[in-house]
């Protein structure tokens, strides 16, 4: 038995240690933390929207029909990363905020692994700069949502 696993992006098997699975694992971890944030009952609709955005960007790698809606596109377009006082939010003990910060951390890792995927010729035409930037900006939106007004 080969040590391979199916990859839906290229519709083929890849070795178990392929970068794609590290990327997907980070996406799944981020989605799980956003799910935990939803379970806290704080800003439930807004938090579900974040989960939907992340899922849409992930699915767009292998489904050309998977696109962010107009509102989501605008939200990403005008998002810039800012410096935040994360320590203050951590001291407040808001699980909802902390789950979103953990999700953002996994998204940062996913951005790295998605960028590395382009080194594999099978993914060159699947992973675009737009995919990478959308994922990066979703991370910034999630952080901003989770931290609210706690900025430096």
N, C-alpha and C positions, 0 to 999 in steps of 0.2 A: 504494500500500500504506500502510495506517495504521500508525502507531507504537503498537501495542497489544500486550498480552500477556494470556494467560488467567489468571484468578484463581479458584482452586477454592473459596474461601470464599463468594463471591457467585455463582459459576457464570456469570461474564461476563468480558468483556475490559475491561482498564483501560489507561490510558496508561502507557507504559514508565517514566515518571518518577513514578508514583504511590507514595505512602507505603507501601502494602502490600508492594511489592517490596523496599524498604529493610528493612522488618521481616523479611520472609522471608530476605533475604540475611544478616541478623544471626543468625537462628535457624540457618541452614545453616552459618555460620562457627562458631557455638558447638558444633554437632553435630560438625563436623570436628575441632575441638580436643579434644572429649571422645573422639572416635575415636582421635586420636593418643595420648591418655592411656591408652586401652585397649591400644594397641600397645606401651606401655612394660612391660606385664606386671605392674603393681602394682595390687593390689586390683581385679582384672579384673571380678569379678562386681558389686562395689559400683559401679564406674565404669560398667558397662553399665546398671545400674539407673538411674543419673543420666541417661544417654542416653535410656533408655526413658521416664523421667518428662518430660523436655523434649519428646520426640516426641509423647507423649500430650497434653500441654497444647496444643501447636501443632495437632495434629489435631482437638482438641475444638472449634476454631473453626468447622469445617465438618462435623464428624461428631459428632452428639449422643451416639452410642454410645461414643465414645472418652473413657474416664474413668480416672483414677488408681485403683489398687487401694487397699484399706483401709490397708495398711501405708504406702503412699506418701502418702495423705491425712493420716494421723497425723503422718508425718515433717514435712510442710509446716506442719501446724497448730501444731506446737510449735517451729517454727524462728523464732528472732529473730536479727537481724543484730548482730554484735558487732565490736569493733575488733580487728584482727589486726596483727601485725608482719610485713608482707609482705616487707620488706627482708631479714629474717633467712631467710625461706624461699627468696627469690631467691638469696641468697648460698650456700645449701646446694647449689644446682645440680640440684635434683630436676626433671627434665623432666616427670614425671607431674604434680607440683604446679603447675608453670608452665603446662602445657597447660590444667589446670583453671582457673587464674586467668585465662588468656586467654579461655576459654569463658565465664567469669563476666562478663568485660568486655563481650563481645558480647551476653550476655543483658541486661545493664543497658541497652545501646543498644536491644535489641529491646523492652524494657519501654517505653522512651520512644516508639518508633515505634508500638507497639501502642496506647498511649494516644492518640497523634495520629490513629490510624485512626478513632477514635470521632467525629472531627470531620466525617467523610464520612457522609452520611445512609445510604448503602448498608451501612455497617458498624455502625450504632448498635445494632441488635438482634443482632449477631454477637459483638461484643466486650463482655464484661461486666467488672465490677469483680473478679469472681472469677477470670476469665482473667488479668487484669493482676496480681493479687496472687499467684496461683499461679506465674506466670512469675517474678515478683520473688523469691518464696521459694525457688524452685528455684535461682536464682542464689546465694542465701545458703547453701543446702545444699551446692552445688558448691564454693563458697569454703571453707566449713567443712571439707568432706571433703579438699580439696586442701591446706589449711594445717594440718590436724590440731590439735596442741596449741599452736601458736605464736600465743598471744594476748597482748594488752597488759594 
